[in-house]
Amino acid sequence: MTSARLDVPALIDSRPIGGVQVLTFVLCFLIVLLDGFDTAAIGYIAPSLTTEWGVSRAALAPVLSAALFGLAIGALSAGPLADRYGRKAVLVAAVAEIGLACLASAFAGDLFQLSALRFLTGLGLGAAMPNAVTLTSEYGPSRRRALLTNMMFSGFPLGAALGGFLAAWMIPAHGWRSVLLLGGVAPLVLTVLLALLLPESVRYLVARGADPARIHAVMRRIAPGTPPAAAYGLGGPAAGAAQTAGLRLVLSPAYRLGSAMLWAAYFCGLVIFYALVNWMPILFREAGLDPRTAALIAALFPLGGIGAILLGALMDRFNADAMVAVGFALTALAVVAIGQVIGTVALLVPAVLIAGTLMNTAQSSLPALAASFYPTEGRATGVAWMMGIGRFGGIAGSFLVAELAGMSMPATFAVVAVPAVVAALAVIVKLFARRAALRAGPGAAPALGH
């Protein structure tokens, strides 16, 4: 029996999470895990570069930020490409590029070569992460979307922390190049798994007006026994209907201010993340800690990102914007505290872990916030542009600490805490701006997140 029209989001929401969603989640989690490992790897090998190549702290700034330029360009370009050609194709190509470029980085002979190869690695990293977020969000039921997206995105800080723990063991035994070798081989293995197993987003297929037979093949995996339909919908305009999409949707009047606030919040969060992940091992060494202890304590900061799982559950139950804003406000206080206890290891360990938990929890929740903010036609672009523009915050963070040389440790961490306050305010503005748009009438604020 063939039904006339099937509402895909309604069917996904009416069913428990099944095998297709679990498979998509696991594969996207692995993408983001490797993304976090490769992104943070350069910070953990930085002390070895200063020793082996005899370079100063300031000279390392271009190497530390090169991948971030690539991340920004990769994200800004990959979002529109994914909204046009599909999430899976962009993900497979991006992960393969990460592996090849990171593998080549292990054989760099000087700072210029390493910077160039880190830029190429960043192109793939920037394209992979937002599309993993988008795909996970689009397969998740609305009642668990923030939780699933945050759980998946927690792979990024876990990967960054894993890089720190592995670097503390691998560098003394095998040298800094071994970290980059591992960061190159693992994505190449994952590329094969993605090509064979990763499904395309069914919401994307519907939004693009794909062949109903192809959509039904996916729906049958999600809900066995589902009869074919003559047409499929997203609870809004009919598939293939003329409507605003991609960047035009993201910058349309109903979404413009919210988009700007998401960009600002993500920018500020990455100022903090990269300022601390890239520079804490060096700052802790300057404070008198031995290299191994400095690396291990610094690795606790990204490890705190597992707190995003709890916040994801709260976002599904309460006001998501308010939850994220509170997380950033508490982050500011926690980062200041690191500078106050940096001379005492017994206090520094919990201070770094608490600050990392708060900061990464708030930052890792922004992709879920963006994914629920935009509809399918512009979701990949919206998430990717938030991450892409936000990456310039990572670049600023990488240079920020270099420019603070000479300041006391408490003052350095106090300056780094300021962007968390700005991020909290940006999320609050997004909340009230969206409410104002909704009060203005249905025409001013299209349905969110279908």
WOWOCOR-V709995 format. One record per residue. N is the residue number from 0. RES is the residue in one letter. SS is DSSP state (2 for helix, 1 for strand, 0 for the rest). PHI is phi as a letter, one per 30 degrees, with the letter a starting at -180 (* if undefined). Layout:
N_RES_SS_PHI ; N_RES_SS_PHI
This chain:
0_M_0_* ; 1_T_0_c ; 2_S_1_d ; 3_A_1_d ; 4_R_1_a ; 5_L_1_c ; 6_D_1_d ; 7_V_2_d ; 8_P_2_e ; 9_A_2_d ; 10_L_2_d ; 11_I_2_d ; 12_D_2_d ; 13_S_2_d ; 14_R_0_c ; 15_P_0_d ; 16_I_0_d ; 17_G_0_c ; 18_G_2_d ; 19_V_2_d ; 20_Q_2_d ; 21_V_2_d ; 22_L_2_d ; 23_T_2_d ; 24_F_2_e ; 25_V_2_d ; 26_L_2_d ; 27_C_2_d ; 28_F_2_d ; 29_L_2_d ; 30_I_2_e ; 31_V_2_d ; 32_L_2_e ; 33_L_2_d ; 34_D_2_e ; 35_G_2_d ; 36_F_2_d ; 37_D_2_d ; 38_T_2_d ; 39_A_2_d ; 40_A_2_e ; 41_I_2_d ; 42_G_2_d ; 43_Y_2_d ; 44_I_2_c ; 45_A_2_e ; 46_P_2_e ; 47_S_2_d ; 48_L_2_d ; 49_T_2_d ; 50_T_2_d ; 51_E_2_d ; 52_W_0_c ; 53_G_0_i ; 54_V_0_c ; 55_S_0_d ; 56_R_2_d ; 57_A_2_d ; 58_A_2_d ; 59_L_2_d ; 60_A_2_e ; 61_P_2_d ; 62_V_2_d ; 63_L_2_d ; 64_S_2_c ; 65_A_2_e ; 66_A_2_d ; 67_L_2_d ; 68_F_2_d ; 69_G_2_d ; 70_L_2_e ; 71_A_2_d ; 72_I_2_d ; 73_G_2_d ; 74_A_2_d ; 75_L_2_d ; 76_S_2_d ; 77_A_2_d ; 78_G_2_d ; 79_P_2_e ; 80_L_2_d ; 81_A_2_d ; 82_D_2_d ; 83_R_2_c ; 84_Y_2_c ; 85_G_0_j ; 86_R_2_d ; 87_K_2_d ; 88_A_2_e ; 89_V_2_d ; 90_L_2_d ; 91_V_2_d ; 92_A_2_d ; 93_A_2_d ; 94_V_2_d ; 95_A_2_d ; 96_E_2_d ; 97_I_2_e ; 98_G_2_d ; 99_L_2_d ; 100_A_2_d ; 101_C_2_d ; 102_L_2_d ; 103_A_2_d ; 104_S_2_d ; 105_A_0_d ; 106_F_0_c ; 107_A_0_d ; 108_G_0_c ; 109_D_0_a ; 110_L_2_d ; 111_F_2_d ; 112_Q_2_d ; 113_L_2_d ; 114_S_2_d ; 115_A_2_d ; 116_L_2_d ; 117_R_2_d ; 118_F_2_d ; 119_L_2_d ; 120_T_2_d ; 121_G_2_d ; 122_L_2_e ; 123_G_2_d ; 124_L_2_d ; 125_G_2_d ; 126_A_2_d ; 127_A_2_d ; 128_M_2_d ; 129_P_2_d ; 130_N_2_d ; 131_A_2_d ; 132_V_2_d ; 133_T_2_d ; 134_L_2_d ; 135_T_2_d ; 136_S_2_d ; 137_E_2_d ; 138_Y_2_c ; 139_G_0_d ; 140_P_0_d ; 141_S_2_e ; 142_R_2_d ; 143_R_2_b ; 144_R_2_d ; 145_A_2_d ; 146_L_2_d ; 147_L_2_d ; 148_T_2_d ; 149_N_2_d ; 150_M_2_d ; 151_M_2_d ; 152_F_2_d ; 153_S_2_d ; 154_G_2_d ; 155_F_2_d ; 156_P_2_d ; 157_L_2_d ; 158_G_2_d ; 159_A_2_d ; 160_A_2_d ; 161_L_2_e ; 162_G_2_e ; 163_G_2_d ; 164_F_2_d ; 165_L_2_d ; 166_A_2_d ; 167_A_2_d ; 168_W_2_c ; 169_M_2_d ; 170_I_2_d ; 171_P_2_d ; 172_A_2_d ; 173_H_2_b ; 174_G_0_j ; 175_W_0_d ; 176_R_2_d ; 177_S_2_d ; 178_V_2_d ; 179_L_2_d ; 180_L_2_d ; 181_L_2_d ; 182_G_2_d ; 183_G_2_c ; 184_V_2_d ; 185_A_2_e ; 186_P_2_d ; 187_L_2_d ; 188_V_2_d ; 189_L_2_d ; 190_T_2_e ; 191_V_2_d ; 192_L_2_d ; 193_L_2_d ; 194_A_2_d ; 195_L_2_d ; 196_L_2_c ; 197_L_0_d ; 198_P_0_d ; 199_E_0_d ; 200_S_0_d ; 201_V_2_d ; 202_R_2_d ; 203_Y_2_d ; 204_L_2_e ; 205_V_2_d ; 206_A_2_d ; 207_R_0_d ; 208_G_0_i ; 209_A_0_d ; 210_D_0_e ; 211_P_2_e ; 212_A_2_d ; 213_R_2_d ; 214_I_2_d ; 215_H_2_d ; 216_A_2_d ; 217_V_2_d ; 218_M_2_d ; 219_R_2_d ; 220_R_2_d ; 221_I_2_d ; 222_A_0_b ; 223_P_0_e ; 224_G_0_j ; 225_T_0_d ; 226_P_0_d ; 227_P_0_d ; 228_A_1_b ; 229_A_1_d ; 230_A_1_a ; 231_Y_1_b ; 232_G_1_b ; 233_L_0_c ; 234_G_0_i ; 235_G_0_b ; 236_P_0_d ; 237_A_1_d ; 238_A_0_e ; 239_G_0_i ; 240_A_0_d ; 241_A_0_d ; 242_Q_0_a ; 243_T_0_d ; 244_A_0_b ; 245_G_2_h ; 246_L_2_d ; 247_R_2_d ; 248_L_2_d ; 249_V_2_e ; 250_L_0_c ; 251_S_0_d ; 252_P_0_e ; 253_A_0_d ; 254_Y_0_c ; 255_R_2_d ; 256_L_2_d ; 257_G_2_d ; 258_S_2_d ; 259_A_2_d ; 260_M_2_d ; 261_L_2_d ; 262_W_2_d ; 263_A_2_d ; 264_A_2_d ; 265_Y_2_d ; 266_F_2_e ; 267_C_2_d ; 268_G_2_d ; 269_L_2_d ; 270_V_2_e ; 271_I_2_d ; 272_F_2_e ; 273_Y_2_d ; 274_A_2_d ; 275_L_2_d ; 276_V_2_d ; 277_N_2_d ; 278_W_2_c ; 279_M_2_e ; 280_P_2_e ; 281_I_2_d ; 282_L_2_d ; 283_F_2_d ; 284_R_2_d ; 285_E_2_d ; 286_A_0_d ; 287_G_0_j ; 288_L_0_d ; 289_D_0_d ; 290_P_2_e ; 291_R_2_d ; 292_T_2_d ; 293_A_2_d ; 294_A_2_d ; 295_L_2_d ; 296_I_2_d ; 297_A_2_d ; 298_A_2_d ; 299_L_2_d ; 300_F_2_d ; 301_P_2_d ; 302_L_2_d ; 303_G_2_d ; 304_G_2_d ; 305_I_2_d ; 306_G_2_d ; 307_A_2_d ; 308_I_2_d ; 309_L_2_d ; 310_L_2_d ; 311_G_2_d ; 312_A_2_d ; 313_L_2_d ; 314_M_2_d ; 315_D_2_d ; 316_R_2_c ; 317_F_0_c ; 318_N_0_d ; 319_A_2_d ; 320_D_2_d ; 321_A_2_d ; 322_M_2_d ; 323_V_2_d ; 324_A_2_d ; 325_V_2_d ; 326_G_2_e ; 327_F_2_d ; 328_A_2_d ; 329_L_2_d ; 330_T_2_e ; 331_A_2_e ; 332_L_2_d ; 333_A_2_d ; 334_V_2_d ; 335_V_2_e ; 336_A_2_d ; 337_I_2_e ; 338_G_2_d ; 339_Q_2_d ; 340_V_2_c ; 341_I_0_d ; 342_G_0_d ; 343_T_0_b ; 344_V_2_e ; 345_A_2_d ; 346_L_2_c ; 347_L_2_d ; 348_V_2_e ; 349_P_2_d ; 350_A_2_d ; 351_V_2_d ; 352_L_2_d ; 353_I_2_d ; 354_A_2_d ; 355_G_2_d ; 356_T_2_d ; 357_L_2_d ; 358_M_2_d ; 359_N_2_d ; 360_T_2_d ; 361_A_2_d ; 362_Q_2_d ; 363_S_2_d ; 364_S_2_d ; 365_L_2_d ; 366_P_2_e ; 367_A_2_d ; 368_L_2_d ; 369_A_2_d ; 370_A_2_d ; 371_S_2_d ; 372_F_2_d ; 373_Y_0_c ; 374_P_0_d ; 375_T_2_e ; 376_E_2_d ; 377_G_2_b ; 378_R_2_d ; 379_A_2_d ; 380_T_2_d ; 381_G_2_d ; 382_V_2_d ; 383_A_2_d ; 384_W_2_d ; 385_M_2_e ; 386_M_2_d ; 387_G_2_d ; 388_I_2_d ; 389_G_2_d ; 390_R_2_d ; 391_F_2_d ; 392_G_2_d ; 393_G_2_d ; 394_I_2_d ; 395_A_2_d ; 396_G_2_d ; 397_S_2_d ; 398_F_2_d ; 399_L_2_e ; 400_V_2_d ; 401_A_2_d ; 402_E_2_d ; 403_L_0_c ; 404_A_0_e ; 405_G_0_j ; 406_M_0_d ; 407_S_0_d ; 408_M_2_d ; 409_P_2_e ; 410_A_2_d ; 411_T_2_e ; 412_F_2_d ; 413_A_2_d ; 414_V_2_d ; 415_V_2_d ; 416_A_2_d ; 417_V_2_e ; 418_P_2_e ; 419_A_2_d ; 420_V_2_d ; 421_V_2_d ; 422_A_2_d ; 423_A_2_e ; 424_L_2_d ; 425_A_2_d ; 426_V_2_d ; 427_I_2_d ; 428_V_2_d ; 429_K_2_e ; 430_L_2_e ; 431_F_2_d ; 432_A_2_d ; 433_R_2_d ; 434_R_2_d ; 435_A_2_d ; 436_A_2_d ; 437_L_2_d ; 438_R_2_d ; 439_A_2_d ; 440_G_0_k ; 441_P_2_e ; 442_G_2_d ; 443_A_2_d ; 444_A_0_b ; 445_P_0_d ; 446_A_0_e ; 447_L_0_d ; 448_G_0_i ; 449_H_0_d
